[in-house]
Amino acid sequence: MAAMPTWIETPDALRAHLATPPAVVGLDTEFIRERTYWPQLALVQLALGDPADPAAPGTILLVDPLVPGMCEALGPLLRDPAVLKVMHSASEDLVALRHACGTLPAPLFDTQVAAALAGVGGGMGYQKLVQALAGAALDKGETRSDWLRRPLSAAQLDYAADDVRYLHALHAQLDARLRAAGREGWLREEGARLLATVAEDAGDRWPHLALRSAQFLDADAQRRLLRLLRWREARARSSDRPRSWVLDNELAVALARTPPADPAALQAVLDATPKSPRSLADAVWRALSNPADDEADAPLARGDERDRKQLRGLQEAVAVAAAGLGIPEGLLASRRLLEGLQDGGGWDGPLAGWRRAVLEPALAPLLGVGNGAAPSV
């Protein structure tokens, strides 16, 4: 029978449990993000591990971050470079921890990414991975629970504990597979890149590229859309409201395509549009009308203008390389990354490091830029 988790409701209790930091800790969070821009951290789960058995969860702590001072007590563990934090599909949890606690858990071992790099499977959910590697079937019943309520139900507590109960076992197996394949450095790169992205918190510089409908706009309209989406992002953050509550995509594209002639015309459009930001008409007008300093550098969203034969060749080369490594094609290089290479982008960002070493010898000739040797990793 699995050990009962310990509910932590005071910072002093948490400090007592963490007085001797573990070498490896399983970490997960529960948060709510339905009516806010920022995730509301509602629970932090820690599996401290068993020194006698690296695959065992040891003591499981369910930490209440709603208690004043709790995040400050948790911070030293999150920041400790000597403690490896094992998480699964960590990106949103990292945002929640950074916003609530002002720090990030580093170094990071993401079991979802590790499973893909080890050839176990791409994009595997926690339950599926636990079933595959630990042979345990987990209950999914509390996935959409209200984690901000207090007290939490017994079912919620069990579900939350299970979310970290098997992380040490997953880490032990996946770390062994990665080391056998010589890919442990690849996972370190992925973890460091994800942490840096969340820490930088810069947002998407060119958010219009993520909207498929942007490709049907001319260059001027795309620049207007860029202005609106940047304003929306800033407003959503400052007001802590979902982006779509500030300005939905459909209205943003419509305003960019056919900009109103003056503020009165804009107000008329907003008044006639359900759930539009009527009270923010002046701010929307300023965003729509004032060019951004760097918009001349903005890449344009494109449809089928690229060399589709070249793109197919790049995708086929990625597929061959991924098959040879036994990893998902999308993990190696997504279509968007390949389109960036077509547009003249370099081997920086996600394509740096191990991906460049794997892909540049095969892709450079297809891009017509020669076949320079890739750096070692």
C-alpha positions as CSV (number, residue, x, y, z in Angstrom):
1,M,0.0,0.0,0.0
2,A,1.3,3.4,-0.9
3,A,2.4,5.7,1.9
4,M,0.0,8.5,2.8
5,P,1.2,12.0,1.8
6,T,1.9,14.6,4.4
7,W,-0.1,17.9,4.2
8,I,2.1,20.9,4.7
9,E,0.3,24.0,6.0
10,T,3.0,26.0,7.6
11,P,6.4,27.3,6.3
12,D,8.2,25.9,9.3
13,A,6.9,22.4,8.7
14,L,8.2,22.6,5.1
15,R,11.6,23.9,6.3
16,A,11.8,21.0,8.7
17,H,11.2,18.4,6.0
18,L,13.7,20.1,3.7
19,A,16.4,20.7,6.3
20,T,18.5,18.0,4.6
21,P,17.8,18.6,0.9
22,P,17.5,15.4,-1.2
23,A,19.7,14.8,-4.2
24,V,16.6,14.2,-6.4
25,V,13.1,15.5,-5.8
26,G,9.9,14.7,-7.8
27,L,8.0,17.9,-8.3
28,D,4.5,18.8,-9.7
29,T,2.0,21.5,-9.2
30,E,-1.8,22.0,-9.5
31,F,-3.0,25.4,-10.7
32,I,-6.0,27.1,-12.1
33,R,-5.9,29.2,-15.3
34,E,-9.5,29.5,-16.5
35,R,-10.2,33.1,-15.7
36,T,-6.7,34.6,-15.5
37,Y,-3.7,35.2,-17.7
38,W,-1.3,34.0,-15.0
39,P,-1.7,30.4,-13.6
40,Q,-2.9,30.5,-10.0
41,L,-0.7,28.1,-8.0
42,A,-2.9,26.0,-5.9
43,L,-0.8,23.1,-4.7
44,V,2.9,21.9,-4.9
45,Q,3.7,18.2,-4.6
46,L,7.1,17.0,-3.6
47,A,8.4,13.4,-3.6
48,L,11.6,13.6,-1.5
49,G,12.9,10.1,-2.5
50,D,14.3,7.2,-0.5
51,P,18.1,7.3,-0.1
52,A,18.1,3.5,0.0
53,D,16.1,3.1,-3.2
54,P,16.5,5.7,-6.0
55,A,13.4,4.5,-7.7
56,A,11.1,5.0,-4.6
57,P,9.2,8.2,-3.9
58,G,10.0,8.3,-0.2
59,T,8.1,11.0,1.7
60,I,5.5,12.8,-0.3
61,L,4.6,16.3,0.7
62,L,1.5,18.2,-0.4
63,V,2.4,21.9,0.1
64,D,-0.2,24.6,0.4
65,P,1.1,27.6,-1.5
66,L,-1.9,29.7,-0.5
67,V,-0.4,30.0,3.0
68,P,1.6,33.2,3.5
69,G,5.4,32.6,3.4
70,M,5.1,29.1,1.9
71,C,6.7,30.1,-1.4
72,E,9.5,31.7,0.4
73,A,10.1,28.5,2.3
74,L,10.0,26.5,-0.9
75,G,12.4,28.8,-2.8
76,P,15.7,27.5,-1.5
77,L,14.9,24.0,-2.7
78,L,13.8,25.2,-6.1
79,R,17.0,27.2,-6.5
80,D,19.4,24.6,-5.1
81,P,21.7,23.5,-8.0
82,A,22.6,20.3,-6.1
83,V,19.0,19.1,-6.2
84,L,17.7,17.6,-9.5
85,K,14.1,18.4,-10.0
86,V,12.2,15.7,-11.8
87,M,8.9,16.9,-13.5
88,H,6.6,15.8,-16.3
89,S,5.7,18.1,-19.1
90,A,6.9,21.0,-17.0
91,S,6.4,24.1,-19.1
92,E,3.1,25.4,-17.5
93,D,4.2,24.3,-14.0
94,L,7.3,26.4,-14.5
95,V,5.2,29.5,-15.3
96,A,3.1,28.9,-12.3
97,L,6.1,28.6,-10.0
98,R,7.9,31.6,-11.4
99,H,4.8,33.8,-11.0
100,A,4.0,32.6,-7.5
101,C,7.4,32.0,-6.0
102,G,9.6,34.3,-8.1
103,T,12.1,31.4,-8.9
104,L,12.4,28.3,-11.1
105,P,13.3,24.7,-10.3
106,A,16.8,24.1,-11.7
107,P,18.3,21.8,-12.8
108,L,15.4,20.1,-14.5
109,F,14.7,16.6,-15.7
110,D,11.5,16.5,-17.7
111,T,10.3,12.9,-18.0
112,Q,8.1,13.6,-21.0
113,V,11.1,15.0,-23.0
114,A,13.3,12.2,-21.6
115,A,10.9,9.6,-22.8
116,A,10.9,11.0,-26.3
117,L,14.7,11.3,-26.4
118,A,15.1,7.8,-25.1
119,G,12.8,6.4,-27.8
120,V,10.0,5.4,-25.4
121,G,7.5,7.6,-27.1
122,G,6.8,11.2,-28.0
123,G,4.4,13.5,-26.2
124,M,3.4,10.8,-23.7
125,G,1.1,11.9,-20.8
126,Y,2.1,11.1,-17.3
127,Q,-0.5,8.3,-16.8
128,K,0.5,6.6,-20.0
129,L,4.2,6.8,-19.2
130,V,3.7,5.4,-15.7
131,Q,1.7,2.5,-17.2
132,A,4.5,1.8,-19.7
133,L,7.5,2.0,-17.3
134,A,6.1,1.4,-13.8
135,G,3.1,-0.9,-14.7
136,A,0.7,1.2,-12.6
137,A,-2.7,2.4,-13.7
138,L,-3.5,5.9,-12.4
139,D,-6.9,7.5,-11.8
140,K,-7.6,10.6,-14.0
141,G,-10.8,11.6,-12.1
142,E,-9.5,14.8,-10.6
143,T,-7.9,16.3,-13.7
144,R,-10.3,19.3,-13.8
145,S,-10.8,19.7,-10.1
146,D,-11.1,22.9,-8.2
147,W,-7.6,23.0,-6.6
148,L,-8.1,26.3,-4.9
149,R,-10.8,25.1,-2.5
150,R,-9.9,24.2,1.0
151,P,-10.0,21.6,2.4
152,L,-9.1,19.4,-0.6
153,S,-11.0,16.1,-0.8
154,A,-9.4,12.8,-0.1
155,A,-9.7,12.0,-3.8
156,Q,-7.9,15.2,-4.7
157,L,-5.1,14.4,-2.2
158,D,-4.6,10.9,-3.6
159,Y,-4.6,12.2,-7.2
160,A,-2.1,14.9,-6.3
161,A,0.2,12.4,-4.5
162,D,0.1,10.0,-7.5
163,D,1.4,12.8,-9.7
164,V,4.8,12.6,-8.0
165,R,4.7,9.1,-6.6
166,Y,6.3,7.5,-9.7
167,L,8.6,10.3,-10.8
168,H,11.7,8.8,-9.1
169,A,11.0,5.4,-10.8
170,L,10.6,7.1,-14.2
171,H,13.8,9.1,-13.7
172,A,15.8,6.0,-12.8
173,Q,14.7,4.2,-15.9
174,L,14.9,7.1,-18.3
175,D,18.2,8.3,-17.1
176,A,19.7,4.9,-17.6
177,R,18.3,4.7,-21.1
178,L,19.6,8.1,-22.0
179,R,23.1,7.4,-20.6
180,A,23.2,4.1,-22.5
181,A,22.4,6.1,-25.7
182,G,24.8,8.9,-24.9
183,R,21.9,11.4,-24.9
184,E,21.9,12.7,-21.3
185,G,23.5,15.9,-22.6
186,W,20.6,16.4,-25.0
187,L,18.1,16.3,-22.1
188,R,20.2,18.8,-20.1
189,E,20.1,21.2,-23.1
190,E,16.4,20.8,-23.4
191,G,15.9,21.5,-19.7
192,A,18.2,24.5,-19.7
193,R,16.5,26.0,-22.8
194,L,13.0,25.6,-21.3
195,L,14.1,27.2,-18.0
196,A,15.8,30.1,-19.9
197,T,12.7,30.7,-22.0
198,V,10.4,30.8,-18.9
199,A,12.9,33.0,-17.0
200,E,13.2,35.5,-19.8
201,D,9.4,35.8,-20.0
202,A,9.7,37.9,-23.1
203,G,6.7,36.6,-25.0
204,D,6.5,35.9,-28.7
205,R,8.2,38.8,-30.6
206,W,6.2,38.0,-33.7
207,P,2.8,36.8,-32.4
208,H,1.1,37.3,-35.8
209,L,3.0,34.3,-37.2
210,A,1.0,32.0,-34.9
211,L,-2.3,33.0,-36.5
212,R,-3.1,31.0,-39.7
213,S,-5.4,33.7,-40.9
214,A,-2.5,36.2,-40.9
215,Q,-1.1,34.7,-44.1
216,F,-4.2,36.0,-45.9
217,L,-3.4,39.6,-45.0
218,D,-1.2,42.0,-46.9
219,A,2.0,43.3,-45.4
220,D,0.5,46.5,-44.0
221,A,-2.4,44.5,-42.4
222,Q,0.0,42.0,-40.9
223,R,1.9,44.9,-39.3
224,R,-1.3,46.3,-37.8
225,L,-2.1,42.8,-36.5
226,L,1.3,42.6,-34.9
227,R,0.6,45.9,-33.1
228,L,-2.8,44.7,-31.8
229,L,-1.5,41.4,-30.6
230,R,1.4,43.0,-28.8
231,W,-1.0,45.4,-27.1
232,R,-3.3,42.5,-26.2
233,E,-0.4,40.6,-24.6
234,A,0.6,43.5,-22.5
235,R,-2.9,44.2,-21.4
236,A,-3.7,40.6,-20.6
237,R,-0.6,40.4,-18.4
238,S,-1.2,43.7,-16.6
239,S,-4.9,42.9,-16.0
240,D,-4.4,39.2,-15.4
241,R,-7.1,38.2,-17.9
242,P,-7.0,35.6,-20.7
243,R,-5.9,37.0,-24.0
244,S,-9.2,36.2,-25.7
245,W,-11.0,38.2,-22.9
246,V,-9.1,41.3,-23.9
247,L,-9.4,40.9,-27.7
248,D,-10.2,37.7,-29.6
249,N,-8.3,36.7,-32.7
250,E,-11.2,37.1,-35.1
251,L,-11.8,40.7,-34.2
252,A,-8.0,41.5,-34.2
253,V,-7.7,40.1,-37.7
254,A,-10.8,42.0,-38.9
255,L,-9.5,45.3,-37.5
256,A,-6.1,44.7,-39.0
257,R,-7.6,43.9,-42.4
258,T,-10.0,46.8,-42.6
259,P,-8.9,49.5,-40.1
260,P,-11.5,52.0,-39.0
261,A,-11.0,55.5,-40.4
262,D,-11.1,57.2,-37.0
263,P,-11.8,56.5,-33.3
264,A,-15.6,57.0,-33.7
265,A,-15.6,54.4,-36.5
266,L,-13.7,52.0,-34.2
267,Q,-16.1,52.5,-31.4
268,A,-19.0,51.7,-33.7
269,V,-17.3,48.4,-34.7
270,L,-16.7,47.5,-31.1
271,D,-20.2,48.4,-30.1
272,A,-21.6,46.1,-32.8
273,T,-19.3,43.2,-31.9
274,P,-20.3,40.9,-29.0
275,K,-17.7,40.6,-26.2
276,S,-15.5,43.3,-27.7
277,P,-13.4,45.6,-25.5
278,R,-15.7,48.6,-25.8
279,S,-14.3,50.4,-22.8
280,L,-10.8,50.1,-24.2
281,A,-11.5,51.7,-27.6
282,D,-9.0,54.5,-27.0
283,A,-6.3,52.0,-26.2
284,V,-7.2,49.8,-29.2
285,W,-7.1,52.8,-31.4
286,R,-3.6,53.8,-30.2
287,A,-2.3,50.3,-30.6
288,L,-3.8,50.1,-34.1
289,S,-2.5,53.5,-35.3
290,N,1.0,53.7,-33.8
291,P,3.7,51.8,-35.7
292,A,6.1,49.6,-33.6
293,D,9.7,50.6,-33.7
294,D,10.8,47.2,-35.0
295,E,7.9,46.3,-37.3
296,A,9.9,46.9,-40.4
297,D,11.9,43.8,-39.3
298,A,8.8,41.7,-38.8
299,P,8.7,38.5,-40.9
300,L,5.5,38.1,-42.9
301,A,3.2,35.2,-42.3
302,R,3.2,33.2,-45.6
303,G,1.1,30.6,-47.1
304,D,2.4,28.5,-50.0
305,E,4.9,31.0,-51.2
306,R,7.9,29.0,-50.0
307,D,9.5,26.4,-52.1
308,R,7.3,23.5,-51.2
309,K,9.5,20.9,-52.9
310,Q,12.4,22.1,-50.8
311,L,10.3,22.0,-47.7
312,R,9.3,18.4,-48.4
313,G,12.9,17.5,-48.9
314,L,13.8,19.1,-45.5
315,Q,10.9,17.2,-43.9
316,E,12.0,13.9,-45.5
317,A,15.6,14.4,-44.3
318,V,14.3,15.1,-40.7
319,A,12.1,12.0,-40.9
320,V,15.1,9.9,-41.9
321,A,17.3,11.3,-39.1
322,A,14.5,10.9,-36.5
323,A,13.9,7.3,-37.6
324,G,17.6,6.6,-37.3
325,L,17.6,8.0,-33.7
326,G,14.3,6.4,-32.8
327,I,12.8,9.8,-31.7
328,P,9.7,11.7,-33.0
329,E,10.2,13.9,-36.0
330,G,8.4,16.8,-34.3
331,L,10.9,16.7,-31.4
332,L,13.8,16.8,-33.8
333,A,12.5,19.7,-36.0
334,S,9.0,21.0,-36.4
335,R,7.6,22.4,-39.7
336,R,7.8,25.9,-38.3
337,L,11.5,25.5,-37.5
338,L,12.2,24.2,-41.0
339,E,10.3,27.2,-42.5
340,G,12.4,29.5,-40.4
341,L,15.5,27.9,-42.0
342,Q,14.0,28.4,-45.5
343,D,13.4,32.1,-44.6
344,G,17.1,32.5,-43.8
345,G,17.0,31.9,-40.0
346,G,20.1,30.5,-38.5
347,W,20.9,27.6,-36.2
348,D,20.1,29.4,-33.0
349,G,17.4,28.9,-30.4
350,P,15.8,25.4,-30.5
351,L,18.0,24.4,-33.5
352,A,21.2,25.0,-31.7
353,G,23.3,22.3,-29.8
354,W,22.4,18.7,-30.4
355,R,19.8,19.4,-33.1
356,R,22.3,21.3,-35.2
357,A,24.9,18.5,-34.8
358,V,22.3,16.0,-36.0
359,L,20.6,18.0,-38.8
360,E,23.0,20.5,-40.3
361,P,25.0,18.0,-42.4
362,A,21.8,16.7,-43.9
363,L,19.8,20.0,-44.3
364,A,22.5,22.5,-45.3
365,P,22.9,21.1,-48.8
366,L,19.1,21.1,-49.3
367,L,19.1,24.8,-48.3
368,G,21.9,25.6,-50.7
369,V,24.3,26.9,-48.1
370,G,27.0,24.3,-48.3
371,N,27.7,21.5,-45.9
372,G,29.8,23.0,-43.1
373,A,30.6,20.7,-40.2
374,A,28.3,21.0,-37.3
375,P,29.7,21.8,-33.9
376,S,30.2,19.0,-31.4
377,V,27.8,18.6,-28.5
